[in-house]
Amino acid sequence: MAAELEFRGVFRPQAIRQLVPGSWYLGFRCQACHETFAILDDPAGNGEVEPTGNGVLEVTCPVCGADNRYHAGDMLVFQSATAMAGQDVTSTGR
């Protein structure tokens, strides 16, 4: 059973710019460039959290710089697998 994380009111979080591969986050898909970005570490740490509430989040996309408003119900729970878009990924040659 997923734990609920309720948002009420208006929030102005900053996007997390450096994600840790394998870690779980809450965030959004940018309305302008469609890249996924994080605003919060998953408090459960396992992807078993459900964002709820009528909160509104005003966030600047760290990829394209677009300022957008999102509803808590639009929030994504996702696991980071690689570097964010626009970052170089160094190959280990394996």
One Martini backbone bead per residue (centre of mass of N, CA, C, O) as a GRO file, in nm:
protein
   94
    1MET     BB    1   0.094   0.038   0.025
    2ALA     BB    2   0.068   0.362  -0.037
    3ALA     BB    3   0.178   0.655   0.057
    4GLU     BB    4   0.063   0.966   0.145
    5LEU     BB    5   0.112   1.299  -0.015
    6GLU     BB    6   0.002   1.608   0.086
    7PHE     BB    7  -0.115   1.895  -0.100
    8ARG     BB    8  -0.140   2.243   0.004
    9GLY     BB    9  -0.150   2.500  -0.190
   10VAL     BB   10   0.139   2.701  -0.253
   11PHE     BB   11   0.435   2.619  -0.439
   12ARG     BB   12   0.815   2.693  -0.473
   13PRO     BB   13   1.008   2.490  -0.597
   14GLN     BB   14   1.314   2.340  -0.660
   15ALA     BB   15   1.497   2.181  -0.862
   16ILE     BB   16   1.677   1.898  -0.901
   17ARG     BB   17   1.998   1.871  -1.050
   18GLN     BB   18   2.110   1.613  -0.878
   19LEU     BB   19   2.093   1.283  -0.946
   20VAL     BB   20   2.059   0.957  -0.813
   21PRO     BB   21   2.114   0.666  -0.912
   22GLY     BB   22   1.822   0.476  -0.802
   23SER     BB   23   1.658   0.698  -0.705
   24TRP     BB   24   1.374   0.850  -0.561
   25TYR     BB   25   1.113   1.068  -0.704
   26LEU     BB   26   0.954   1.386  -0.732
   27GLY     BB   27   0.763   1.520  -1.019
   28PHE     BB   28   0.785   1.639  -1.362
   29ARG     BB   29   0.660   1.719  -1.679
   30CYS     BB   30   0.735   1.935  -1.898
   31GLN     BB   31   0.533   2.150  -2.086
   32ALA     BB   32   0.759   2.227  -2.301
   33CYS     BB   33   1.000   1.977  -2.322
   34HIS     BB   34   0.920   1.691  -2.164
   35GLU     BB   35   1.094   1.673  -1.925
   36THR     BB   36   1.209   1.514  -1.645
   37PHE     BB   37   1.169   1.632  -1.300
   38ALA     BB   38   1.282   1.714  -0.977
   39ILE     BB   39   1.167   1.824  -0.624
   40LEU     BB   40   1.173   1.538  -0.458
   41ASP     BB   41   1.230   1.320  -0.236
   42ASP     BB   42   1.143   1.012  -0.154
   43PRO     BB   43   1.032   0.941   0.162
   44ALA     BB   44   1.027   0.619   0.120
   45GLY     BB   45   1.254   0.519  -0.109
   46ASN     BB   46   1.046   0.316  -0.321
   47GLY     BB   47   0.780   0.443  -0.481
   48GLU     BB   48   0.555   0.428  -0.228
   49VAL     BB   49   0.397   0.703  -0.338
   50GLU     BB   50   0.108   0.938  -0.313
   51PRO     BB   51   0.010   1.211  -0.461
   52THR     BB   52  -0.193   1.469  -0.310
   53GLY     BB   53  -0.425   1.710  -0.362
   54ASN     BB   54  -0.470   2.085  -0.430
   55GLY     BB   55  -0.202   2.166  -0.508
   56VAL     BB   56   0.034   2.419  -0.619
   57LEU     BB   57   0.313   2.420  -0.852
   58GLU     BB   58   0.592   2.638  -0.896
   59VAL     BB   59   0.814   2.570  -1.173
   60THR     BB   60   1.144   2.542  -1.292
   61CYS     BB   61   1.300   2.420  -1.548
   62PRO     BB   62   1.628   2.280  -1.571
   63VAL     BB   63   1.642   2.258  -1.889
   64CYS     BB   64   1.460   2.525  -2.023
   65GLY     BB   65   1.325   2.749  -1.805
   66ALA     BB   66   1.036   2.697  -1.760
   67ASP     BB   67   0.740   2.835  -1.632
   68ASN     BB   68   0.521   2.639  -1.417
   69ARG     BB   69   0.202   2.489  -1.347
   70TYR     BB   70   0.108   2.247  -1.099
   71HIS     BB   71  -0.049   1.962  -0.992
   72ALA     BB   72  -0.034   1.722  -0.763
   73GLY     BB   73  -0.173   1.502  -0.958
   74ASP     BB   74   0.084   1.535  -1.176
   75MET     BB   75   0.274   1.381  -1.018
   76LEU     BB   76   0.575   1.204  -1.021
   77VAL     BB   77   0.708   0.874  -0.978
   78PHE     BB   78   1.069   0.818  -0.981
   79GLN     BB   79   1.356   0.661  -1.122
   80SER     BB   80   1.688   0.705  -1.141
   81ALA     BB   81   1.923   0.612  -1.411
   82THR     BB   82   2.041   0.893  -1.506
   83ALA     BB   83   2.128   1.159  -1.629
   84MET     BB   84   2.040   1.449  -1.715
   85ALA     BB   85   1.957   1.640  -1.944
   86GLY     BB   86   2.266   1.769  -2.078
   87GLN     BB   87   2.441   1.547  -1.962
   88ASP     BB   88   2.721   1.385  -1.927
   89VAL     BB   89   2.815   1.043  -1.997
   90THR     BB   90   3.041   0.827  -1.867
   91SER     BB   91   3.221   0.578  -1.990
   92THR     BB   92   3.369   0.261  -1.885
   93GLY     BB   93   3.407   0.035  -2.128
   94ARG     BB   94   3.215  -0.237  -2.070
   0.00000   0.00000   0.00000
